[in-house]
Amino acid sequence: MASKARSTSRPKPRQKPARTRRAAASRAPSSGDGRQVPATFLLRDLGDRQGDWVDREGDLALGGVSWRGKTPALGQRVEDRFRLPRVPRELRAEGEILRAAKRSGGIDFHVRFTELDNASELCIARYLDEFDKGG
């Protein structure tokens, strides 16, 4: 009886299906490439029952925002509104506070976007590219 030759090669690994990327949910505020631009935005602490919008100046990145504040947040989630040059509509996002570090002169907040529609994410990416090119 003839013996069957056994294959010693390993089976090919299964290909993972392409993932649909959720709007910046897995990126830190610096977007991974360190690109941040100065920005002005409105923030609302979702842990605050009154929910007043507060003007903030800080940095915008593809994955989130950062700013320096004076008082601690009441919750871990914020809502963010801002406008970008040459974008006819206001952009909105929700995010979670990743870090709030006390520094001299205030508290540095770093927020990662958790809800941001694809069109808004594309607007931010284009703006970062234009800003890098001096436009």
The first five atom37 places (N, CA, C, CB, O) and aatype in JSON, in Angstrom:
{
  "aatype": [12, 0, 15, 11, 0, 1, 15, 16, 15, 1, 14, 11, 14, 1, 5, 11, 14, 0, 1, 16, 1, 1, 0, 0, 0, 15, 1, 0, 14, 15, 15, 7, 3, 7, 1, 5, 19, 14, 0, 16, 13, 10, 10, 1, 3, 10, 7, 3, 1, 5, 7, 3, 17, 19, 3, 1, 6, 7, 3, 10, 0, 10, 7, 7, 19, 15, 17, 1, 7, 11, 16, 14, 0, 10, 7, 5, 1, 19, 6, 3, 1, 13, 1, 10, 14, 1, 19, 14, 1, 6, 10, 1, 0, 6, 7, 6, 9, 10, 1, 0, 0, 11, 1, 15, 7, 7, 9, 3, 13, 8, 19, 1, 13, 16, 6, 10, 3, 2, 0, 15, 6, 10, 4, 9, 0, 1, 18, 10, 3, 6, 13, 3, 11, 7, 7],
  "atom_mask": [
    [1, 1, 1, 1, 1],
    [1, 1, 1, 1, 1],
    [1, 1, 1, 1, 1],
    [1, 1, 1, 1, 1],
    [1, 1, 1, 1, 1],
    [1, 1, 1, 1, 1],
    [1, 1, 1, 1, 1],
    [1, 1, 1, 1, 1],
    [1, 1, 1, 1, 1],
    [1, 1, 1, 1, 1],
    [1, 1, 1, 1, 1],
    [1, 1, 1, 1, 1],
    [1, 1, 1, 1, 1],
    [1, 1, 1, 1, 1],
    [1, 1, 1, 1, 1],
    [1, 1, 1, 1, 1],
    [1, 1, 1, 1, 1],
    [1, 1, 1, 1, 1],
    [1, 1, 1, 1, 1],
    [1, 1, 1, 1, 1],
    [1, 1, 1, 1, 1],
    [1, 1, 1, 1, 1],
    [1, 1, 1, 1, 1],
    [1, 1, 1, 1, 1],
    [1, 1, 1, 1, 1],
    [1, 1, 1, 1, 1],
    [1, 1, 1, 1, 1],
    [1, 1, 1, 1, 1],
    [1, 1, 1, 1, 1],
    [1, 1, 1, 1, 1],
    [1, 1, 1, 1, 1],
    [1, 1, 1, 0, 1],
    [1, 1, 1, 1, 1],
    [1, 1, 1, 0, 1],
    [1, 1, 1, 1, 1],
    [1, 1, 1, 1, 1],
    [1, 1, 1, 1, 1],
    [1, 1, 1, 1, 1],
    [1, 1, 1, 1, 1],
    [1, 1, 1, 1, 1],
    [1, 1, 1, 1, 1],
    [1, 1, 1, 1, 1],
    [1, 1, 1, 1, 1],
    [1, 1, 1, 1, 1],
    [1, 1, 1, 1, 1],
    [1, 1, 1, 1, 1],
    [1, 1, 1, 0, 1],
    [1, 1, 1, 1, 1],
    [1, 1, 1, 1, 1],
    [1, 1, 1, 1, 1],
    [1, 1, 1, 0, 1],
    [1, 1, 1, 1, 1],
    [1, 1, 1, 1, 1],
    [1, 1, 1, 1, 1],
    [1, 1, 1, 1, 1],
    [1, 1, 1, 1, 1],
    [1, 1, 1, 1, 1],
    [1, 1, 1, 0, 1],
    [1, 1, 1, 1, 1],
    [1, 1, 1, 1, 1],
    [1, 1, 1, 1, 1],
    [1, 1, 1, 1, 1],
    [1, 1, 1, 0, 1],
    [1, 1, 1, 0, 1],
    [1, 1, 1, 1, 1],
    [1, 1, 1, 1, 1],
    [1, 1, 1, 1, 1],
    [1, 1, 1, 1, 1],
    [1, 1, 1, 0, 1],
    [1, 1, 1, 1, 1],
    [1, 1, 1, 1, 1],
    [1, 1, 1, 1, 1],
    [1, 1, 1, 1, 1],
    [1, 1, 1, 1, 1],
    [1, 1, 1, 0, 1],
    [1, 1, 1, 1, 1],
    [1, 1, 1, 1, 1],
    [1, 1, 1, 1, 1],
    [1, 1, 1, 1, 1],
    [1, 1, 1, 1, 1],
    [1, 1, 1, 1, 1],
    [1, 1, 1, 1, 1],
    [1, 1, 1, 1, 1],
    [1, 1, 1, 1, 1],
    [1, 1, 1, 1, 1],
    [1, 1, 1, 1, 1],
    [1, 1, 1, 1, 1],
    [1, 1, 1, 1, 1],
    [1, 1, 1, 1, 1],
    [1, 1, 1, 1, 1],
    [1, 1, 1, 1, 1],
    [1, 1, 1, 1, 1],
    [1, 1, 1, 1, 1],
    [1, 1, 1, 1, 1],
    [1, 1, 1, 0, 1],
    [1, 1, 1, 1, 1],
    [1, 1, 1, 1, 1],
    [1, 1, 1, 1, 1],
    [1, 1, 1, 1, 1],
    [1, 1, 1, 1, 1],
    [1, 1, 1, 1, 1],
    [1, 1, 1, 1, 1],
    [1, 1, 1, 1, 1],
    [1, 1, 1, 1, 1],
    [1, 1, 1, 0, 1],
    [1, 1, 1, 0, 1],
    [1, 1, 1, 1, 1],
    [1, 1, 1, 1, 1],
    [1, 1, 1, 1, 1],
    [1, 1, 1, 1, 1],
    [1, 1, 1, 1, 1],
    [1, 1, 1, 1, 1],
    [1, 1, 1, 1, 1],
    [1, 1, 1, 1, 1],
    [1, 1, 1, 1, 1],
    [1, 1, 1, 1, 1],
    [1, 1, 1, 1, 1],
    [1, 1, 1, 1, 1],
    [1, 1, 1, 1, 1],
    [1, 1, 1, 1, 1],
    [1, 1, 1, 1, 1],
    [1, 1, 1, 1, 1],
    [1, 1, 1, 1, 1],
    [1, 1, 1, 1, 1],
    [1, 1, 1, 1, 1],
    [1, 1, 1, 1, 1],
    [1, 1, 1, 1, 1],
    [1, 1, 1, 1, 1],
    [1, 1, 1, 1, 1],
    [1, 1, 1, 1, 1],
    [1, 1, 1, 1, 1],
    [1, 1, 1, 1, 1],
    [1, 1, 1, 1, 1],
    [1, 1, 1, 0, 1],
    [1, 1, 1, 0, 1]
  ],
  "atom_positions": [
    [[0.85, -1.16, 0.0], [0.0, 0.0, 0.0], [0.9, 1.22, 0.0], [-0.97, -0.01, 1.21], [1.79, 1.36, 0.83]],
    [[0.65, 2.1, -0.94], [1.47, 3.3, -1.08], [1.1, 4.3, 0.01], [1.29, 3.93, -2.47], [-0.07, 4.53, 0.29]],
    [[2.13, 4.87, 0.6], [1.85, 5.86, 1.65], [1.62, 7.22, 1.02], [3.01, 5.92, 2.67], [2.24, 7.58, 0.02]],
    [[0.74, 7.96, 1.62], [0.43, 9.3, 1.13], [1.48, 10.26, 1.67], [-1.02, 9.75, 1.55], [1.87, 10.18, 2.83]],
    [[1.93, 11.16, 0.81], [2.89, 12.17, 1.24], [2.16, 13.23, 2.06], [3.61, 12.82, 0.02], [1.13, 13.77, 1.65]],
    [[2.7, 13.52, 3.2], [2.09, 14.54, 4.05], [2.68, 15.89, 3.72], [2.29, 14.21, 5.55], [3.89, 16.03, 3.53]],
    [[1.85, 16.86, 3.66], [2.3, 18.22, 3.4], [2.83, 18.81, 4.7], [1.15, 19.09, 2.81], [2.15, 18.78, 5.73]],
    [[4.03, 19.34, 4.64], [4.61, 19.95, 5.83], [4.41, 21.46, 5.85], [6.09, 19.62, 5.92], [4.77, 22.13, 6.82]],
    [[3.83, 22.0, 4.78], [3.62, 23.44, 4.77], [2.41, 23.79, 5.63], [3.42, 23.96, 3.32], [1.45, 23.02, 5.74]],
    [[2.48, 24.94, 6.23], [1.39, 25.4, 7.08], [0.26, 25.95, 6.21], [1.89, 26.49, 8.07], [0.49, 26.47, 5.12]],
    [[-0.95, 25.82, 6.71], [-2.05, 26.42, 5.95], [-1.91, 27.94, 5.94], [-3.42, 26.0, 6.54], [-1.38, 28.53, 6.89]],
    [[-2.37, 28.56, 4.89], [-2.29, 30.01, 4.78], [-3.21, 30.63, 5.82], [-2.67, 30.49, 3.35], [-4.32, 30.15, 6.06]],
    [[-2.73, 31.72, 6.45], [-3.59, 32.37, 7.44], [-4.81, 32.97, 6.76], [-2.81, 33.46, 8.2], [-4.76, 33.44, 5.62]],
    [[-5.9, 32.94, 7.48], [-7.13, 33.51, 6.93], [-7.0, 35.01, 6.83], [-8.35, 33.13, 7.8], [-6.47, 35.65, 7.74]],
    [[-7.47, 35.56, 5.76], [-7.45, 37.0, 5.57], [-8.54, 37.62, 6.43], [-7.63, 37.37, 4.08], [-9.68, 37.16, 6.42]],
    [[-8.19, 38.66, 7.16], [-9.19, 39.36, 7.95], [-9.99, 40.26, 7.01], [-8.53, 40.19, 9.09], [-9.42, 40.88, 6.12]],
    [[-11.28, 40.33, 7.2], [-12.07, 41.22, 6.36], [-11.71, 42.67, 6.63], [-13.57, 41.0, 6.61], [-11.32, 43.04, 7.74]],
    [[-11.83, 43.49, 5.61], [-11.53, 44.91, 5.75], [-12.48, 45.51, 6.78], [-11.66, 45.66, 4.38], [-13.69, 45.28, 6.74]],
    [[-11.92, 46.27, 7.7], [-12.76, 46.87, 8.73], [-13.22, 48.24, 8.28], [-11.99, 46.98, 10.07], [-12.47, 49.01, 7.69]],
    [[-14.44, 48.52, 8.56], [-14.95, 49.86, 8.34], [-14.52, 50.68, 9.53], [-16.51, 49.88, 8.14], [-14.8, 50.34, 10.68]],
    [[-13.84, 51.76, 9.25], [-13.29, 52.57, 10.32], [-14.37, 53.44, 10.94], [-12.14, 53.43, 9.8], [-15.05, 54.19, 10.24]],
    [[-14.52, 53.34, 12.24], [-15.43, 54.23, 12.96], [-14.73, 55.56, 13.12], [-15.86, 53.64, 14.34], [-13.51, 55.61, 13.28]],
    [[-15.47, 56.59, 13.09], [-14.95, 57.95, 13.08], [-13.98, 58.22, 14.22], [-16.09, 58.93, 13.16], [-14.37, 58.67, 15.3]],
    [[-12.73, 57.94, 13.97], [-11.63, 58.29, 14.86], [-11.74, 57.69, 16.26], [-11.53, 59.76, 14.98], [-11.08, 58.17, 17.18]],
    [[-12.55, 56.67, 16.43], [-12.79, 56.15, 17.77], [-11.55, 55.51, 18.37], [-13.92, 55.15, 17.75], [-11.44, 55.43, 19.6]],
    [[-10.62, 55.04, 17.56], [-9.48, 54.36, 18.13], [-8.23, 55.23, 18.15], [-9.21, 53.11, 17.36], [-7.16, 54.75, 18.54]],
    [[-8.33, 56.47, 17.75], [-7.15, 57.33, 17.72], [-7.12, 58.27, 18.91], [-7.11, 58.13, 16.42], [-8.15, 58.69, 19.42]],
    [[-5.91, 58.58, 19.32], [-5.73, 59.57, 20.37], [-5.85, 60.96, 19.75], [-4.35, 59.39, 21.08], [-5.81, 61.09, 18.53]],
    [[-6.0, 62.0, 20.56], [-6.18, 63.34, 20.03], [-5.1, 63.81, 19.09], [-6.28, 64.28, 21.14], [-5.37, 64.64, 18.22]],
    [[-3.89, 63.31, 19.21], [-2.84, 63.78, 18.32], [-2.92, 63.14, 16.95], [-1.49, 63.52, 18.92], [-2.11, 63.46, 16.08]],
    [[-3.85, 62.25, 16.73], [-4.09, 61.54, 15.48], [-2.94, 60.61, 15.09], [-4.33, 62.52, 14.37], [-2.93, 60.1, 13.97]],
    [[-2.0, 60.4, 15.97], [-0.94, 59.45, 15.7], [0.24, 60.04, 14.94], [0.0, 0.0, 0.0], [1.36, 59.54, 15.08]],
    [[0.02, 61.08, 14.16], [1.13, 61.66, 13.42], [1.56, 62.99, 14.01], [0.75, 61.83, 11.97], [2.42, 63.67, 13.44]],
    [[0.98, 63.37, 15.15], [1.39, 64.58, 15.83], [0.85, 65.87, 15.26], [0.0, 0.0, 0.0], [1.18, 66.95, 15.76]],
    [[0.02, 65.79, 14.24], [-0.49, 67.02, 13.63], [-1.62, 67.59, 14.47], [-0.98, 66.75, 12.2], [-2.68, 66.99, 14.63]],
    [[-1.37, 68.76, 15.01], [-2.36, 69.5, 15.77], [-2.31, 70.94, 15.3], [-2.12, 69.38, 17.31], [-1.25, 71.45, 14.96]],
    [[-3.46, 71.58, 15.29], [-3.52, 72.99, 14.89], [-4.29, 73.77, 15.94], [-4.18, 73.15, 13.48], [-5.2, 73.23, 16.58]],
    [[-3.91, 75.03, 16.14], [-4.67, 75.84, 17.08], [-6.12, 75.98, 16.6], [-4.02, 77.24, 17.24], [-6.38, 76.09, 15.4]],
    [[-7.04, 75.98, 17.55], [-8.45, 76.06, 17.19], [-9.25, 76.68, 18.33], [-9.01, 74.67, 16.84], [-8.83, 76.68, 19.49]],
    [[-10.39, 77.21, 17.96], [-11.37, 77.7, 18.93], [-12.61, 76.85, 18.76], [-11.69, 79.23, 18.73], [-13.06, 76.61, 17.64]],
    [[-13.18, 76.39, 19.86], [-14.35, 75.53, 19.77], [-15.24, 75.75, 20.97], [-13.94, 74.05, 19.67], [-14.84, 76.34, 21.98]],
    [[-16.46, 75.28, 20.85], [-17.42, 75.3, 21.95], [-17.49, 73.9, 22.53], [-18.83, 75.78, 21.47], [-17.56, 72.91, 21.8]],
    [[-17.46, 73.82, 23.84], [-17.53, 72.53, 24.53], [-18.67, 72.53, 25.52], [-16.2, 72.22, 25.24], [-19.0, 73.55, 26.13]],
    [[-19.27, 71.38, 25.68], [-20.3, 71.19, 26.69], [-19.98, 69.89, 27.42], [-21.73, 71.16, 26.07], [-19.84, 68.84, 26.81]],
    [[-19.87, 69.99, 28.73], [-19.62, 68.83, 29.58], [-20.93, 68.05, 29.68], [-19.09, 69.25, 31.0], [-21.9, 68.55, 30.24]],
    [[-20.97, 66.84, 29.14], [-22.19, 66.06, 29.16], [-22.56, 65.55, 30.56], [-22.06, 64.89, 28.21], [-23.65, 65.03, 30.76]],
    [[-21.64, 65.69, 31.51], [-21.94, 65.34, 32.9], [-22.59, 66.48, 33.66], [0.0, 0.0, 0.0], [-23.04, 66.3, 34.8]],
    [[-22.64, 67.66, 33.04], [-23.24, 68.84, 33.66], [-24.71, 68.91, 33.27], [-22.49, 70.13, 33.24], [-25.03, 69.0, 32.09]],
    [[-25.59, 68.88, 34.24], [-27.03, 68.9, 33.94], [-27.47, 70.17, 33.23], [-27.83, 68.73, 35.22], [-28.4, 70.13, 32.42]],
    [[-26.84, 71.3, 33.52], [-27.21, 72.55, 32.86], [-26.76, 72.55, 31.41], [-26.6, 73.74, 33.59], [-27.43, 73.12, 30.54]],
    [[-25.64, 71.93, 31.14], [-25.17, 71.76, 29.78], [-24.84, 73.05, 29.05], [0.0, 0.0, 0.0], [-25.13, 73.16, 27.85]],
    [[-24.25, 74.03, 29.72], [-23.88, 75.29, 29.07], [-22.69, 75.08, 28.14], [-23.57, 76.37, 30.11], [-21.77, 74.33, 28.45]],
    [[-22.72, 75.76, 27.0], [-21.6, 75.73, 26.05], [-20.57, 76.75, 26.51], [-22.08, 76.04, 24.59], [-20.92, 77.87, 26.9]],
    [[-19.3, 76.36, 26.48], [-18.2, 77.21, 26.91], [-17.2, 77.34, 25.78], [-17.53, 76.64, 28.19], [-16.81, 76.35, 25.16]],
    [[-16.76, 78.59, 25.51], [-15.72, 78.83, 24.51], [-14.38, 78.33, 25.03], [-15.62, 80.33, 24.14], [-14.03, 78.58, 26.18]],
    [[-13.66, 77.63, 24.18], [-12.32, 77.15, 24.54], [-11.36, 77.4, 23.38], [-12.36, 75.64, 24.91], [-11.74, 77.33, 22.21]],
    [[-10.13, 77.69, 23.73], [-9.05, 77.75, 22.76], [-8.11, 76.61, 23.09], [-8.31, 79.14, 22.78], [-7.76, 76.4, 24.25]],
    [[-7.71, 75.89, 22.07], [-6.82, 74.76, 22.28], [-6.27, 74.25, 20.97], [0.0, 0.0, 0.0], [-5.94, 75.04, 20.08]],
    [[-6.18, 72.95, 20.86], [-5.65, 72.32, 19.65], [-6.64, 71.3, 19.12], [-4.29, 71.64, 19.95], [-7.32, 70.6, 19.87]],
    [[-6.71, 71.25, 17.8], [-7.55, 70.29, 17.08], [-6.65, 69.32, 16.35], [-8.52, 71.01, 16.09], [-5.68, 69.72, 15.71]],
    [[-6.97, 68.05, 16.46], [-6.27, 67.0, 15.72], [-7.34, 66.13, 15.07], [-5.32, 66.15, 16.65], [-8.53, 66.28, 15.35]],
    [[-6.92, 65.23, 14.22], [-7.88, 64.36, 13.55], [-8.65, 63.5, 14.55], [-7.17, 63.48, 12.54], [-9.82, 63.19, 14.32]],
    [[-8.02, 63.12, 15.64], [-8.66, 62.22, 16.59], [-9.32, 62.88, 17.78], [0.0, 0.0, 0.0], [-9.98, 62.2, 18.56]],
    [[-9.16, 64.21, 17.95], [-9.75, 64.85, 19.11], [-9.27, 66.27, 19.31], [0.0, 0.0, 0.0], [-8.72, 66.89, 18.4]],
    [[-9.48, 66.76, 20.52], [-9.1, 68.13, 20.87], [-8.4, 68.13, 22.22], [-10.34, 69.05, 20.9], [-8.51, 67.18, 23.0]],
    [[-7.68, 69.21, 22.48], [-7.09, 69.41, 23.79], [-7.17, 70.9, 24.12], [-5.6, 68.9, 23.84], [-7.19, 71.74, 23.23]],
    [[-7.22, 71.2, 25.42], [-7.29, 72.59, 25.87], [-6.89, 72.65, 27.32], [-8.7, 73.17, 25.65], [-6.77, 71.63, 28.0]],
    [[-6.68, 73.87, 27.8], [-6.38, 74.09, 29.22], [-7.59, 74.76, 29.85], [-5.09, 74.95, 29.41], [-8.08, 75.78, 29.36]],
    [[-8.06, 74.17, 30.95], [-9.19, 74.72, 31.68], [-8.82, 75.04, 33.11], [0.0, 0.0, 0.0], [-7.71, 74.75, 33.57]],
    [[-9.76, 75.64, 33.8], [-9.52, 76.02, 35.2], [-10.19, 75.08, 36.2], [-10.02, 77.43, 35.44], [-9.7, 74.91, 37.31]],
    [[-11.31, 74.47, 35.79], [-12.06, 73.62, 36.72], [-12.17, 72.2, 36.17], [-13.47, 74.21, 36.97], [-12.18, 72.01, 34.96]],
    [[-12.25, 71.21, 37.04], [-12.38, 69.82, 36.58], [-13.73, 69.59, 35.91], [-12.21, 68.85, 37.75], [-14.71, 70.27, 36.22]],
    [[-13.77, 68.65, 35.0], [-15.02, 68.27, 34.34], [-15.88, 67.48, 35.31], [-14.74, 67.44, 33.06], [-15.37, 66.81, 36.21]],
    [[-17.19, 67.57, 35.12], [-18.11, 66.82, 35.98], [-18.29, 65.39, 35.48], [-19.47, 67.52, 36.04], [-18.63, 64.5, 36.26]],
    [[-18.06, 65.18, 34.2], [-18.2, 63.84, 33.62], [-17.0, 63.49, 32.78], [0.0, 0.0, 0.0], [-16.0, 64.21, 32.77]],
    [[-17.08, 62.39, 32.09], [-16.0, 61.93, 31.22], [-16.29, 62.18, 29.75], [-15.73, 60.46, 31.45], [-15.45, 61.9, 28.89]],
    [[-17.49, 62.69, 29.44], [-17.87, 62.88, 28.04], [-18.16, 64.35, 27.78], [-19.11, 62.01, 27.68], [-18.71, 65.05, 28.63]],
    [[-17.78, 64.79, 26.59], [-18.03, 66.17, 26.17], [-18.62, 66.18, 24.77], [-16.73, 67.02, 26.23], [-18.45, 65.24, 24.0]],
    [[-19.3, 67.26, 24.46], [-19.77, 67.52, 23.11], [-19.0, 68.73, 22.62], [-21.33, 67.74, 23.04], [-18.77, 69.67, 23.38]],
    [[-18.62, 68.72, 21.36], [-17.74, 69.72, 20.79], [-18.37, 70.27, 19.51], [-16.33, 69.13, 20.5], [-18.89, 69.51, 18.7]],
    [[-18.33, 71.58, 19.34], [-18.79, 72.24, 18.11], [-17.71, 73.2, 17.65], [-20.15, 73.0, 18.33], [-17.11, 73.91, 18.46]],
    [[-17.46, 73.23, 16.34], [-16.45, 74.15, 15.81], [-16.67, 74.36, 14.33], [-15.02, 73.61, 16.08], [-17.37, 73.59, 13.67]],
    [[-16.06, 75.41, 13.83], [-16.11, 75.72, 12.39], [-14.69, 75.72, 11.86], [-16.81, 77.1, 12.13], [-13.73, 76.03, 12.57]],
    [[-14.57, 75.37, 10.59], [-13.29, 75.39, 9.91], [-13.39, 76.3, 8.68], [-12.84, 73.95, 9.49], [-14.47, 76.43, 8.09]],
    [[-12.29, 76.94, 8.31], [-12.32, 77.77, 7.1], [-12.75, 76.95, 5.88], [-10.93, 78.41, 6.85], [-12.38, 75.78, 5.75]],
    [[-13.51, 77.56, 5.03], [-13.99, 76.97, 3.77], [-14.91, 75.76, 3.97], [-12.81, 76.56, 2.92], [-15.13, 74.99, 3.04]],
    [[-15.44, 75.59, 5.18], [-16.44, 74.55, 5.44], [-17.73, 75.28, 5.8], [-15.98, 73.54, 6.59], [-17.77, 75.98, 6.82]],
    [[-18.78, 75.13, 4.99], [-19.97, 75.94, 5.19], [-20.83, 75.59, 6.41], [-20.81, 75.84, 4.0], [-21.75, 76.33, 6.74]],
    [[-20.53, 74.5, 7.07], [-21.38, 74.11, 8.2], [-20.53, 73.94, 9.46], [-22.13, 72.8, 7.88], [-19.31, 73.77, 9.41]],
    [[-21.23, 73.98, 10.58], [-20.59, 73.73, 11.86], [-20.35, 72.22, 12.01], [-21.46, 74.28, 13.03], [-21.22, 71.42, 11.67]],
    [[-19.19, 71.86, 12.5], [-18.89, 70.45, 12.74], [-19.16, 70.13, 14.21], [-17.4, 70.13, 12.36], [-18.91, 70.95, 15.09]],
    [[-19.67, 68.94, 14.45], [-20.0, 68.5, 15.81], [-19.4, 67.13, 16.05], [-21.54, 68.47, 16.03], [-19.32, 66.29, 15.16]],
    [[-18.99, 66.93, 17.29], [-18.43, 65.64, 17.68], [-18.71, 65.42, 19.16], [-16.9, 65.56, 17.38], [-18.92, 66.37, 19.91]],
    [[-18.7, 64.17, 19.56], [-18.71, 63.82, 20.97], [-17.39, 63.11, 21.25], [-19.95, 62.91, 21.34], [-16.81, 62.47, 20.38]],
    [[-16.94, 63.23, 22.48], [-15.69, 62.6, 22.83], [-15.61, 62.24, 24.29], [0.0, 0.0, 0.0], [-16.46, 62.63, 25.1]],
    [[-14.58, 61.49, 24.61], [-14.33, 61.11, 26.0], [-13.03, 61.72, 26.45], [-14.31, 59.57, 26.16], [-12.06, 61.79, 25.69]],
    [[-13.01, 62.16, 27.69], [-11.8, 62.74, 28.25], [-10.84, 61.6, 28.57], [-12.11, 63.6, 29.53], [-11.12, 60.75, 29.42]],
    [[-9.72, 61.61, 27.88], [-8.71, 60.57, 28.11], [-7.8, 60.93, 29.28], [-7.87, 60.35, 26.86], [-7.38, 60.07, 30.05]],
    [[-7.52, 62.23, 29.38], [-6.57, 62.66, 30.39], [-6.92, 64.07, 30.83], [-5.11, 62.6, 29.86], [-7.28, 64.92, 30.01]],
    [[-6.83, 64.31, 32.11], [-6.97, 65.64, 32.67], [-5.84, 65.79, 33.68], [-8.4, 65.86, 33.33], [-5.92, 65.27, 34.79]],
    [[-4.8, 66.5, 33.29], [-3.6, 66.6, 34.12], [-3.47, 68.0, 34.7], [-2.35, 66.24, 33.31], [-3.49, 68.99, 33.96]],
    [[-3.34, 68.08, 36.02], [-3.16, 69.37, 36.67], [-1.76, 69.89, 36.36], [-3.38, 69.27, 38.2], [-0.76, 69.19, 36.56]],
    [[-1.72, 71.1, 35.87], [-0.45, 71.78, 35.57], [-0.51, 73.16, 36.21], [-0.2, 71.88, 34.01], [-1.57, 73.61, 36.65]],
    [[0.61, 73.82, 36.27], [0.58, 75.18, 36.81], [-0.28, 76.04, 35.87], [2.03, 75.78, 36.96], [-0.07, 76.05, 34.65]],
    [[-1.22, 76.72, 36.44], [-2.08, 77.58, 35.63], [-3.36, 76.91, 35.16], [0.0, 0.0, 0.0], [-4.16, 77.55, 34.47]],
    [[-3.59, 75.66, 35.49], [-4.84, 75.04, 35.07], [-4.76, 73.53, 34.93], [0.0, 0.0, 0.0], [-3.88, 72.87, 35.48]],
    [[-5.72, 73.01, 34.17], [-5.83, 71.58, 33.93], [-5.78, 71.35, 32.42], [-7.14, 70.98, 34.55], [-6.56, 71.94, 31.68]],
    [[-4.87, 70.5, 31.98], [-4.78, 70.15, 30.55], [-5.71, 68.98, 30.28], [-3.32, 69.8, 30.14], [-5.56, 67.91, 30.86]],
    [[-6.68, 69.19, 29.38], [-7.64, 68.17, 29.0], [-7.29, 67.62, 27.63], [-9.07, 68.72, 29.01], [-6.92, 68.38, 26.73]],
    [[-7.4, 66.32, 27.46], [-7.19, 65.66, 26.17], [-8.41, 64.78, 25.9], [-5.85, 64.81, 26.16], [-8.73, 63.89, 26.68]],
    [[-9.07, 65.05, 24.79], [-10.32, 64.37, 24.46], [-10.15, 63.61, 23.15], [-11.49, 65.37, 24.37], [-9.62, 64.14, 22.17]],
    [[-10.62, 62.38, 23.14], [-10.64, 61.57, 21.92], [-12.06, 61.57, 21.39], [-10.13, 60.09, 22.2], [-13.02, 61.32, 22.12]],
    [[-12.2, 61.86, 20.09], [-13.52, 61.81, 19.47], [-14.02, 60.37, 19.48], [-13.48, 62.37, 18.01], [-13.29, 59.44, 19.12]],
    [[-15.26, 60.19, 19.89], [-15.89, 58.88, 19.85], [-17.04, 58.85, 18.85], [-16.39, 58.48, 21.23], [-17.41, 57.79, 18.34]],
    [[-17.61, 60.01, 18.58], [-18.67, 60.12, 17.59], [-18.38, 61.32, 16.71], [-20.08, 60.25, 18.27], [-18.45, 62.47, 17.14]],
    [[-18.07, 61.02, 15.47], [-17.75, 62.04, 14.48], [-18.09, 61.45, 13.12], [-16.23, 62.49, 14.55], [-17.57, 60.4, 12.74]],
    [[-18.97, 62.13, 12.39], [-19.37, 61.57, 11.1], [-18.21, 61.63, 10.11], [-20.6, 62.31, 10.55], [-17.3, 62.45, 10.26]],
    [[-18.26, 60.78, 9.11], [-17.16, 60.66, 8.14], [-16.91, 61.95, 7.39], [-17.45, 59.55, 7.16], [-15.76, 62.3, 7.11]],
    [[-17.97, 62.67, 7.04], [-17.81, 63.93, 6.31], [-17.04, 64.95, 7.16], [-19.19, 64.5, 5.89], [-16.19, 65.67, 6.64]],
    [[-17.33, 65.0, 8.45], [-16.62, 65.93, 9.34], [-15.17, 65.51, 9.52], [-17.32, 65.99, 10.71], [-14.28, 66.35, 9.54]],
    [[-14.94, 64.22, 9.64], [-13.57, 63.72, 9.77], [-12.75, 64.08, 8.52], [-13.57, 62.19, 9.98], [-11.59, 64.45, 8.63]],
    [[-13.36, 63.97, 7.36], [-12.68, 64.33, 6.12], [-12.38, 65.83, 6.09], [-13.53, 63.93, 4.91], [-11.31, 66.24, 5.63]],
    [[-13.31, 66.65, 6.56], [-13.08, 68.1, 6.63], [-11.88, 68.43, 7.51], [-14.33, 68.82, 7.15], [-11.05, 69.27, 7.16]],
    [[-11.79, 67.76, 8.66], [-10.67, 67.98, 9.57], [-9.36, 67.56, 8.9], [-10.87, 67.21, 10.89], [-8.37, 68.29, 8.98]],
    [[-9.35, 66.4, 8.25], [-8.13, 65.92, 7.58], [-7.68, 66.89, 6.5], [-8.37, 64.53, 6.96], [-6.49, 67.19, 6.39]],
    [[-8.61, 67.38, 5.71], [-8.26, 68.36, 4.67], [-7.71, 69.64, 5.28], [-9.48, 68.68, 3.79], [-6.73, 70.2, 4.79]],
    [[-8.34, 70.09, 6.35], [-7.87, 71.31, 7.0], [-6.45, 71.13, 7.54], [-8.83, 71.7, 8.14], [-5.62, 72.03, 7.4]],
    [[-6.17, 69.99, 8.16], [-4.82, 69.73, 8.67], [-3.8, 69.73, 7.53], [-4.76, 68.39, 9.41], [-2.71, 70.27, 7.67]],
    [[-4.17, 69.13, 6.4], [-3.28, 69.12, 5.24], [-3.03, 70.54, 4.72], [-3.86, 68.26, 4.12], [-1.9, 70.9, 4.42]],
    [[-4.1, 71.33, 4.62], [-3.96, 72.72, 4.15], [-3.11, 73.53, 5.12], [-5.34, 73.37, 3.98], [-2.28, 74.34, 4.7]],
    [[-3.32, 73.33, 6.41], [-2.57, 74.06, 7.42], [-1.08, 73.72, 7.32], [-3.11, 73.72, 8.83], [-0.23, 74.6, 7.43]],
    [[-0.76, 72.44, 7.1], [0.63, 72.02, 6.97], [1.29, 72.64, 5.74], [0.72, 70.5, 6.88], [2.49, 72.91, 5.75]],
    [[0.51, 72.87, 4.7], [1.05, 73.45, 3.48], [1.05, 74.97, 3.51], [0.25, 72.97, 2.28], [1.44, 75.62, 2.54]],
    [[0.62, 75.53, 4.64], [0.63, 76.99, 4.79], [-0.61, 77.66, 4.2], [0.0, 0.0, 0.0], [-0.63, 78.87, 4.01]],
    [[-1.65, 76.86, 3.91], [-2.85, 77.42, 3.29], [-3.89, 77.65, 4.26], [0.0, 0.0, 0.0], [-4.97, 78.11, 3.91]]
  ]
}
